[in-house]
């Protein structure tokens, strides 16, 4: 990313550009308006496979040559895409086996997008051909600044080729059928395999599916998609290896393990569309932004967002005046070095004809254009923050194996877990208390943190247990929620007694899991100075303390008087275990209280919860970002240091006031 930052000299600003949808006369107007809005980079060619290769092996690059030259002459860089997410009609017609078969056995036909089986040898061959042709022609073009490999990887296919690839993946993972049978516990229901040819992808069954098989299939799907990315990445790198190569991730996307993917990319990139009709959509946006920053521990790329409304929901609300600006600065506050949109000019036809764009159908007279133009010309005011990084003392676990095991298999005490929502519920109180938060995986190094939050990690790995033990023994604070540490990497229950993987750390065990009945609630009393009372619902552990002390007990129901929350000292640290789903206010008290015990200070402790505060730092400079997410209320924020508000162009000392949806970027006075 350093090469891109150096080339642009500021934050990247632009969006997807689809000139193949328009006459040449429009192209020059586009470029003139891009310059007027401060655009310095566009993504080109994402959906252009049919326009670049109208027949197999017949390439029509002349129009793209002209566009690339035109953009370069205007000083606008290009993020060039390989167009392999939208195969042309000739590919589906000539090789229908490339179309994905869905879990129900129906073929996903041509006419949408992502209509390919990622395991198909023919699809991979044709994707390599168009990628190589693009790399040969444009790798040395002066406009090229970044490679954008395909787009929003995601299809899951149940074709015959998928079964072949799945078997090969399993053979690499387990080595032998005996090891596979042991891992999948196939003696249950007489599912033992005696020949690799008997192993297929898990299409929809008439009854419940082997949970270990389901889990491994999710891992395989992620890896198969990643193989497609790596193949195209390696082709473009053959021709030039000094440009960043990325693909775009999606918000809370379950089909790809982004921790694994991030290791293969030069930077993390995200497409995200928070719903402006939901008052608190900024919270999940913040979590996704922090996840993107954490995946590589570095600034990242906001690849797509909407300038206003989208087109994929039942009701597509507009971003009201100021929301686009606030959301864009929010992404930068959490580590993005770019603000890009889908798309530059609104499409006249196709599914996304009502999806907003930087340049709407109504042109430069529109409110959206006025806001886009103003933001693009304001963005250089904070260019000194480019490349600045963030560090946090608090980490929250977000791991795809934990997600898949909890939600993609069946047969649990409750089968209604929503993993992203559970993580959000644990993240939100820390965000609203103005703490910086990183996300970590089972493979992360925890040594740089003071506090770790584990939301409902039903599956945990042996490596994570060892790392977690070292963390707590070294003085770390852990808050762990119910139904964690139950199974191992192959979805088998850890012995003896729940939670087998964490029993020593929480200082207790669970003899039975008690999902709550509909509308059932329980009283909970904490053993603090005031004996504070709260409620809980949805779940109860039948929890028994061993080495732990009891922090809270139930005050109603069949578990009245029994432990609801434990605390266990381990070495120089301690673990707090929550055996039920506490009401939000009680969960917030536990989390913020443990942060305080760990010596972690809020960045702006007295600011309202709807004001977001983050810190980015570089050599000799600190930048405080403040975003007021209220559409109606101004907010006064006491500042942690004096400095200069780069957007307002004024010096600030003790406090500043943010208008509704207002933003401030304060550079510390002595930095």
N, C-alpha and C positions, 0 to 999 in steps of 0.2 A: 504493500500500500504506500510505502514511502515514495516510490516512483510516481504514483498517481498524484500524491499530495504535492510533490515537487513540480510536476508538470503543470498542474492547475493553479498552484499558488494560493489556493483557498479551498473552502468547502465545495465539493462537487454539487452542482445544481443543474437539474434537467429532468429527463424522463424518457420513456419508450417512444421512439419515433418510427412511424410506419408509413414512409413515403410511397411504398408500392400501392397504397390504397388511394393515391391522389395523382392528379395530372401534374406534369412537370411545372406548369405555371404556378402551382401552389408552393412548390419547393422553395423558390426564392423568397416568397412572402414569409414562409415558415422561418427561414434563416434570419431574415430581417427582424422578425418578432422575437426570435430566440435571443438575439443580441440585445434587443431592447429590454428583455426580462432578466438579463444577466445569466442566461444559460451558458454553461461552459462544457457540458458533456451530454450526449444522448446515447441511448441504447438502440442499436439498429439491427433489424433482421430477425427478431424473435419468432415471428409467424410467417417468414418469407420463403419457406422451402419450395412451395409450388411456384413462386415467382422467380426463384433462382435456378431451379431444376424442373422445368415443366414436363420433361420426359426423362426416363432413366438415362443418365449420362450426358444429357444435353443441358448445358449451362448458359444462362442469360445474365451475365454479370454487368452488362453495360450500364443498366440503370443504377446499380449500386456504385459503380465506378464514379458516375456523375454525382451522386449524392455524397459520397465520401469526399470527393474533390471540393464540392460546394461547401460542405461543413468545414473542411480544413481551411479553405480560403477565408472563412469567417472567424477562425480561431476557436472553433468548437470541436472538442475531442469526441472520439467514438468508442463506446463500449460495444464491441461487435459480438453478436450472438451467433451460436450455431443453432439452426432452426429446427432441431430434431424433436421438439415436443409436439409438433403438429405435422405429421407425415402427410404427403400429398395423396390425392385420390388414386393416382396410378400405382402407388405402393400397396394400398389396400386391395386394389383390383387384381393386380398381377400376382401378389403374394398374400392372399387372404389369411394365411396362417399367422401373419404378423399381428392381426387384430386380437386383442385380449379376450379371453373367455372369463366371464365373471364367475363368482362362487356358486351361483345357481345354475351354471351350465350355459347361460345365454351369452352370445357373442356381443361384445361392445363394438358397434358398427361405426363406419365412417360418418362424419358430420359433426363431431364434437371436437375435442382435442385430447391429447394423451391417449390416443387410440392405438397403442402398441403394447406388445408383450416384451418387457425388458430382457427376457431370456431368449428371444427369437434371434437365431444367428443371421437371418436375412435382415431383420431390422438393424441389428448392430453393424452389419456390413454396409448397408445403405447410409446409415448415420456416419460411419467412418468416411465414406466416399465424399459426401457433401462437406464434412468438416475439413478434410484434406484439401479439397478444392478451394475452400475459403482461405485456409491458412496459406496455401501456395500463392494466392492472388493478393492477399491483403496484409500479410504479416509485416511487411516493410512499408506499408502506406503511412505517411506522416500523420494522418488523423487518428490512427489506432492507438488507444491508451490502455485498453483492458479487454480481456476475453470473457464473454458471458456464455457459459456452456449450457445449452438447452434452456429449460425454464420449468421451475416448480415440479421437479421430479416427483412422481407419485403413483403411477398405475400399479395395481396388483392383478396378476393374471394367473389363471388356473389351467393353462394350456398344457398339452403334452410336453412341449419343450420346457415348461416350468417344472414339471415333475422330474425330467431328466436333470435339469440344473439343481433342483432341490436335493436329489439323491447325491449328486457330486458334492454339493455343499456339506451334506451330512457325513459323507465319507471323509472329507477333510477334517470335520469337527471331531468325529468319534473314532475313525479308523476301522472299526469292525462293527458287524451287526450285533455282536454280543454287548458291546459298549452302548450302542444305541438302544437296545432292548432294556438294559439296566437303567439308562438315563430316562427313558420314557415310561418305565415301570409297566412294561407291556404284559406282564403276567396277569394284571388286572383286566377283566373282561376278555381274556384269551386273545390279546392283540399281538402276540409274539410274531416277529418277522423272521423268516427263514431264508429269504432271498431279497437282495436289494431291489429287484424289480417289483416287489410287492409294496414298496414305499411310494406313495403319491402325495401330491399337495392336498391339503385338507379342505376340499370343497364342502359345501353345506351338507351336513349329515342329517339323517332322520332323527337322530338322538344326539346326545352330548358328545363332544369331541375330547380326545386325549389332551389334557392341558399342556403337557410338555411338547407335544407335537405342534400345537397351536403357537406356543412361545417360540419354538425354533423356526416355524414358518415366518413369523414376524421378523426375526433376525435375518433370515434368508432374503426376504423381500427387500429389506434395507440394503443388504450387501449386493444384491443383484442390480438394484438401481445405482448404487455407488460404482459398480463395475462399468456401467454405461458412462457415467461422468468421467471416471479415470481414463477410459479409452479415448474419449474426445479430448480431454485435457492433455494427455500425452502426445496426441497428434499435433496440437497447436504449439506445444513446447518444442517439438522437433525443429520448428521453423524459427522460433524466437523464444528465449527463456527469461527475458528481462521485463515482461509485462505481467501484471497480476491476472490470475485466472480464477474465476469464481462461478458459482451458480447461486440461484436465489432460493433460500429457505422460506418456509411459510409458518404462520402463527400456529403454535401448538399442533404440529403435524405429526401424526402417529406412525406413518409408514417409513420413516427414515430416522435412524439414530444419529442426530446431528453432532453428538460428541465425536463419533467415529468419522463422520463426514468432514468435520472441521479440520481434522488432521491432514486431509487431502487437498485443502483449498488454501490459496494465498491470503484470503480474507473471508470473513463471514458476511453474507448478504441476506437481507430479509425483505419479504413482501408482507405488508400488514395493513389491514383495513378495519380499524376500530369502528364500531357502530356509533355514529354520532347521535343516534336515537336513544342510546343507553347512557345514563348520567355518569356511571362509573367505569365506562369502557377504558378510560385512561389508566386504570389500575392494571388490567391484564396487559395493556400495551407496555407499561413500565416493566412488568415482569418479563415479557418477551424481549424487550430491549436489553435488560440486564442479562438474560440468557445469552443473547447474541454476543454481548461483550465478553461474557465469561467463557464462551466456547473456545476462544483462542487467547483470552486475557489481553485483548488489544482493541483499538478502534475498529469499527465495522462499517458496513455499507447498508444504508436504507435504500433498497433497490426500487421498491414500489410502495406507493401509498396513493390515496385518492385526493384530488384537489377539493372535491366536495362529495357528492353522492356516489354510491356504487350501483350495481345492477343485479346483485346475486340474491338479495333477500326479498321477502314478501313485501316489505315496506322499506324503501331506500331513502332515508332521511338525508337532507343536505347537511353539510358542515356549516353551521351558522357563522356569521361574521366573527373572525378572530380564531375560530377553532383550528383551521388549517395551520395558521401561524403557530399557535400554541403547541399543537401536536408535532410540528416539525422541529421546534426548539426542544421539545421533550425528548425526541430521538437523539438530538445532538447532546443534550444533557446527560444521556445514558451512554454516550460513547460513539455515536455515529459521526463519521466524517463526510457524509453525503446526505443530500435531500433530493431524492428522485421520485418521480411519479409515474403511474400509468394513467394516461399517456399524454403525449404532447398535444395532439389535435384530436378532438372527439371524432369517432368513426361515424360515417353516415349510415352504415348498415351493420348487420351481424348482431350477435347476441349482446354485445356491450355497447350498442349504439346510444344508450342513455347513461352509460358510465361517464362520470365527469372527466374532464381533461384540463390541462393547464390552459389550453385555448379551447373554450367551449364552442358549441354550435353558434351561439350568439356573438362570438368574436370578442373583440377588444372592448366592447361596450359592457360586457358582463361583469357582475360583481366578482366572480371567481377569477377572471383574468386580472382585474385590478388588484386583488389580493396577492395573486401569484407574482405579478410584476413588482409590486411593492416589496414582497418578501425577498425575491431574488436580488433586488438592489440593496436591501438592508443587510443581507447575509455577510458581505465582506467586512462589516463593522466588527465581527467577532473572529476574524481570520487568525488572530494570534492563538486562539484556542484549538486550532487544527492540530490533530495528532496527540493532544493531551490525553492522559489516561486517568483511570480511577482505581482506587483500592478500597476494600471493605474489610471490616473486622467480623462481619456476620456472613455466613453462608447458609443457603437453603439447598437441600438435596433435590435435584430434578434429574432422574435417570430413566432412559427409555426401557430398560429391562424391568425396572420397578413398575413403570406405566403398563407395559404389555402384560406382565404377569397378573396385575391387579384387575385389568379391565378387558383383556382379550380372551380370557379363559372363563370357564364356568365352574360351578360347584363350590363356590365360596359361601360363608355364612350369610353374606349379602352379595348380590350380583348387580349392584347399582352404583358402584364406586365411579366417581368422575375424577381421575387423577389430576388433570390440569386445574380443576376447580379446588381440589384439596390443597394443592400447592399454593394457589392464589390465596386461599383462606389463611394460610400460615404466613404468606409474604406480605399481605396487605397491612396488618398492624405495624409492621416494621417500616414499610414505606410511609404510612401516614404519620408515624412518629419521627420521620425524617432521618432514618438510618440508611446508610449505604448497604446494599446487599449484593453478594455474588451468588451465582448458582454453581453447584458442583455435582459431579457424577460419582459413581462407585470407584472410579479410577483416579479421582483427583487427589492431589496433595493437600491435606488439611492443615499443615503446620503453620501457615500464615494467618490463621483465623483464631478468634477468641471464642466464638459461639457458632454452633451448628444446629440447624433445625431440620428434623427428619419427618416429613409428612407421610405417614401411612405407607412405609416402605415394606410391603408384604414380602417381596423378594429382596434378599441382600446376599452379597457375595462374600466368600471367605476373605478375600483381599480387603474388602471394605470393613469387615469386622475387626481385622488386625489393625488397620489404619485408624479406625474409630477408637479402639482401645488405647493406642498410643496417644491419640489426641486428648482423650479425657485424662489419662494418667499424667499427661504433661500440663494439666491445668485448664483444659478446655471445658466449656459448658455446652451441654447437649439438651435440647428439648425434642422429645420423640413422641409421636402420636401413635394411637392404638393400631393394632393389626400390622405391626412392623416386625421384621426379623423372623417371619414364620417359616418361609421356605428357602431352599438353596437355589443355585443357578439353574437347576433342571426342574424346578417347581415341585420338589419333594419336601415334605414337612420335616423340619429340623427337629432332632430328638435331644433330650427328652423334654416334654412339656413345652407349651407355648410361652414366650417366643424363644425357641431354642437358640437362635443366633444372637440374641441380646439378653438372655436371662441373667448372666453375670453382671452385665452393665446396668440393667435397670434395677437389679437387686430384688427380683420377684418373679413370679410365674403366674400364668393364666390357666385355670383348669377348664374353662369353657368360655366361648364367645357368645354374647347375648345381643343379637340385633334387636333393636326396639320395635315395638308394634307401631302401627300408624298413629300419629299424634301423641305417642307416649313421651313423657318428659320425666326427668329425675332432678331432684334437688341435690345440690353439691355445696358442702361447707368446707372452706379452706382453713387450715391451721395457721392463720396469721394473727396479727395483733387484734384485729377486729372480728375475727371469725367470719370473714366475708362470705355471703351466700350468693349462689348463682344457680343457673339451670343448665341441664345438658339433655341431649336427645340422640336418636338414631342408632346408638351403639353403647354397649357396656362390656367391659372385660370383667369376668369373675376373677378378680385380681388378689393375689396373696403376696404380702411383703415378706422378704427373707432378710437380706442385709439392708434393705432400704427403709427409710422412714416414710410415714404416711403424711403427704401434704394436704390431702383433701379426702373427704368421705362422702358417700351418698347419704342423703337425708330422707329419701323416700323410695318406695318400690321394694322389690324382693331382695335387693342388695343393700338395703338400708343399714348404715353403720359400717359397711365394708369400704375398702380403699377404692378411691377413684383416681387419685394422682399420687405417684411415688416420687421420692427423691433419693438418689443413691450416690454416696461419695465413692469415687474411684481415683486412687492416687491423689493428685493435687486438684482434680476437677470433680465435676458431678454431672449426673444425668437426671433430668426431670422427665418422667414418663406419664403421659396422659392416657388414661384407660377409657375415655369416653369422648364424645364430641361436645366440647364446652360451647356455650353461647359465645358469640363473637366478642363481647366485651370482656368476658372472663379469659378467653384465649389471648386477647390483646394484653391484659394485665400480666399474664404469665410470661409472654414473650418479651414485652418491654421491661418487665421486672428482672428477668434473667439477663437481658442486655445490660441493664444498670449494674447488676451484681458482677458482671464480667468487666466492668469499668469502661463500657462503650458509651460514648456521649452522642446525643442527638446533634445533628448539624445546626438546626434552628429549633430548639426545644419548644418554644412558645408559639410557633406558627400554626395556623389552622390546618386541619387534616387534608383539606382540598388544595393546599399549596404544596407543590413538590419542590424539594430542594436536593440538589446533587452537586458534587464537586469533581472537576477535572483538573489535573495537575500536569505540568511539564517542567522542564528544567528552569527553575527560578520563577515560575508563574503559577498562580492558583486562580481558578475561574469558578465562581459560585453561580449556578443556574437556578433561577426561581421561576416556577410556572404556576399561575393561579388557574385551576381548572373549573372554578365556579363561573357560570354564565351571568350571574346576577350580583355577586357580592365582591366588593373590593377587599383587599387583605393587607394589613400592615405587618411587616416581618422585621424583627430585630436581627441585625446582621452579626455574624461571628467575626467579621473584620471590616475595616474601612477599605474603600477602594473606589473604582470608577465603573459606573454602569455604562457598558460599551454601547448599548442600544440607545439609551437616552442621551449619552454624551455628557453626563453630569457626575460630579464626585458625590459619594454617599458615605455616611459615617455610621451612625447608630442604627438607623432603620430606613426602610423605604416602603412605599405603598404601591401595591399592584392593583391595577384596574381589573374588572372582570375579564377573564381570559388573558390577563396581562403577563408579560415576560420581562425578566431582568437578567442580564449577564454581568456579574460584578467581578472585575479583575482586582485581586488584592493589591492594596496600596504599595506594598514593598516588594512586589514581584514584577 
